[in-house]
Amino acid sequence: MRKHIFNAGPCKLADPCLENTAKAVLELNNSGQSILEVSHRSKDFQAVMDEAVSLFREVLSIPDNYHVLFMGGGASTQFAMIPMNFLKTKAAYVNTGTWSKKAIDEAKLFGNVEVIASSQDKNYTYYPKGFKIPSDVDYLHITSNNTIRGTEIFEDLNAPVPLIADMSSDILSRPVDVSKYAMIYGGAQKNMGPAGVTFVIIRNDMIEKIADRVVPTMLRYSTHVEGESMYNTPPCVNIFAVKETLKWVKAMGGVKAMEKLAKERAEMLYAEIERNPLFRPTVEEGSRSRMNIPFIWAEGKEDLQEKFLDFAKVRNIVGLKGHRSVGGFRASTYNACTIDDVKALVKCMQDFEKEV
């Protein structure tokens, strides 16, 4: 029986993605080879890569003056690659939690970093708004959705400098005006595919803005642009699964349809968290993520933690335990999470309330 999966990553994947990827693992397009075995230089895999790039461009309306890359190393490698390539004098960052803080720490290895806004003063329970963006920095970096803390920004900022966004956990969940960004990147495993592949959308002119320092070959964006994501052997099966996810998103109605479902799921779950006397939300209204919904016990109920997780597990609900750094609970309602999944969780919370 398929479980109700609320893992923060690796994410739940749509059934067609799982089914088609499983078939390709056995044999890719009557080639007599598995996607795990096929040469990345073959016509069979080139067709996979081309379709993945084409679908990504179509689904997210990526302009022609942007490169689409599929790389390894996760978003965490990008934390270092970005300043290594683009930080010449000073960069601006917005600090909204664990992953943005890691990006800030990496950037400090390569130059001056100005944190122009932060929600640390309230334990990252809101997304900063109305901050002034300096014009004398090489770029501004934001994390659009904060997987651990559960805050999200739903607008595409107008920045006077190159805007770079880590969209690991909200990519494909809403329409994005890509033209407002110099670069968008993220690990696929939150909302776009399995762990092991990283997407990068980078504007052409950024390749010409490389800082005057020695950058190792594999850590230069120009290397991957020139090699069209195949300077070295790419994560072939992961890219295939991304392609299948993009096909599914398109078939479902694209990112506008994904946004409608995201709102419906989030509203349903937040309403139950607010209503149920056992639980309470952790994020201020107006900043609440649609992708990662953290909640904690009402005061005095903390001793019920393991009992509730076991209660949920019996009902085929998994992935609710909060990140180890913050505790509590977290339901990740990514694109493949269904309304029925959320209904099952809401009923579980209501049944648990009756039992205790």
Sequence and secondary structure as in RCSB ss.txt:
>XXXX:A:sequence
MRKHIFNAGPCKLADPCLENTAKAVLELNNSGQSILEVSHRSKDFQAVMDEAVSLFREVLSIPDNYHVLFMGGGA
STQFAMIPMNFLKTKAAYVNTGTWSKKAIDEAKLFGNVEVIASSQDKNYTYYPKGFKIPSDVDYLHITSNNTIRG
TEIFEDLNAPVPLIADMSSDILSRPVDVSKYAMIYGGAQKNMGPAGVTFVIIRNDMIEKIADRVVPTMLRYSTHV
EGESMYNTPPCVNIFAVKETLKWVKAMGGVKAMEKLAKERAEMLYAEIERNPLFRPTVEEGSRSRMNIPFIWAEG
KEDLQEKFLDFAKVRNIVGLKGHRSVGGFRASTYNACTIDDVKALVKCMQDFEKEV
>XXXX:A:secstr
   EE  SSS    HHHHHHHHHHHH STTSSS TTTS TTSHHHHHHHHHHHHHHHHHHT  TTEEEEEESSHH
HHHHHHHHHHH SSEEEEEE SHHHHHHHHHHTTTSEEEEEEE GGGTT S   S    SSSS EEEESEETTTT
EE  S    SS EEEE TTTTTSS   GGG SEEEEEGGGTTS TT EEEEEEGGGGGG  SS   GGG HHHHH
HTTT SS   HHHHHHHHHHHHHHHHHTHHHHHHHHHHHHHHHHHHHHHH TTEEE S TTSB SSEEEEEE TT
 GGGHHHHHHHHHHTTEE  B  TTT SEEEE  TT  HHHHHHHHHHHHHHHHH 
